Amino acid sequence: MKINKLAIPLMLNNITSMVITLCDQAMIGKTYMEGFASVDIIGNNIYEITGVLEAISISLNIVDSKVKGKNNIENLGYVK
């Protein structure tokens, strides 16, 4: 059951990302055919950049939680 709690938001994220990309491509492709490929490239790059930033944020939260768990508050926020 714990796997489903993690898998469902990930699936919804991927589905909404695909729907948004398809809508962008439909709007751009109808008016400007040369920009059709650029929409997909830009959409994928934005998705990758936000994924990397989310991973960094999660890893920093883990490190800060470990520091706070050791009651070492003066080092909280600093990665060594």
Phi, psi and omega in degrees: 000327180294327179294320179295325178295332178271324185286323184297313176297325178294319178295317178297323178297315180293319180295314180294325177297318178294320180295317179297318179296318178296319178295318177299315180295322179294318181291315182288318182296333180287330184253326188218095187293329180292334181275000183299313181289327182293329178297317180293318180296313181294318179299317179293320179295318178296319179297319179292318181296315179294327177295318178294317179295323176294320179296320178296317179298317179295317181294323177292325175295322178295315180296316179296324178294322177295319179294317179293325178295333177273005182056037179253065189295330183294337178263005181294129181097352179246124179265128180249000000 
